[in-house]
């Protein structure tokens, strides 16, 4: 606490390099022992006492001019909050950035990034499909006065214009799990900031800034929270960009609630354990699905992860209706497994032609693998995929069974992740 007894935002840094698993547990909590507590405190105040109005005026002027986080005790919850500041500190450390700025949702976070750039007169965005459906819609509809050029990774350099303010990619992509070479894209961007949506991978699997990205976006609702009970978004970035984001957040009001900040900080502590455990199960399921004659194609990224997408020969809607253990629901990253039909829900807002050109077919299902036992999940999937009265599966295409036997033999040769990638057909590149 400071001299006035208020809990100040946490800005301490680790005294020496620590492993990711250690940072996940301790980042944002470095001062707890000094405060005499073990669990991070929750500050629910919306406003704070201020007896020195001249000092307050000076601090507000400083924030308006620079966007730097105010020093000293908090002023007002829309400006800053000690609990959400802890989460920001922790996430920045995990992503390897100077700063992070939290928002009420992932879409609020993306909106703030676009507003920072458009405020400089840079309204043009270059983006690679597929993206999360609402991100796609925000860009395509021009709701913020932005203009978007869609391209594949190889066309990014040619798509950049004098008024380009941002390049946006998601890797692995939602929902096809297509992957982008971040370093190559960053090189193509030149001086234009590259924003990587890292929601699916999390810093456990990749840290985009290490490959040249300037901005890292998370729908914190997903893996960072990890339990399906908190909504939030966050951008990890350098301090210069963070200052603009804080000013937009203050002006637009898209703040993260302190209770959400507390839950997200708590979620980070188990992030490496959850992601690694769920990823192992997902890789196993991907192998099994690749060998199943009812499955036309499986998408599983080379980087790994807990997401699996697959295309069925039968009716995907009947598979959704047939699961009993797996929850048929939008979203992802929870401790329990979820499955959804992107063309009907998460990417419904994207025009049909654009969906299909990005590899989002009408038979594609996306599964977020949780922490259940793999045999229970497989049993549930198998029963949902099986023909039942009133829900007969379509017959496989000619030659499917022989191809499935070949995939079965390939998958059975090894249980290593490299074998998964050889047994599973690769995800299509965006735009093809």
Secondary structure, DSSP 8 states (H G I E B T S, - for coil): --TTS---------SS---HHHHHHHTT-TTHHHHT-SS------SB---S-HHHHHHHHHHHHHH-----SS--BTTT--HHHHHHHHHHHHHHT-SEEEEESSHHHHHHHHHHHHHTTT--EEEEES---HHHHHHHHTTTTS-EEEEE-GGGHHHH--TTEEEEEEESS-TTT-----HHHHHHHHTTS-EEEE-TTTHHHH--GGGGT-SEEEEETTTTTT-SS----EEEEE-HHHHHHHHHHHHHH-----HHHHHHHHHHHHTHHHHHHHHHHHHHHHHHHHHT-TTEEEEE--TT--SEEEEEESS-HHHHHHH-SSSEE-S---SSS-EEE-TTTTTTTTS-HHHHHHTT--TTEEEEE--SS-HHHHHHHHHHHHS-BTTB------TTHHHHHHHHHHHHHT--SHHHHHHHS-----TT-
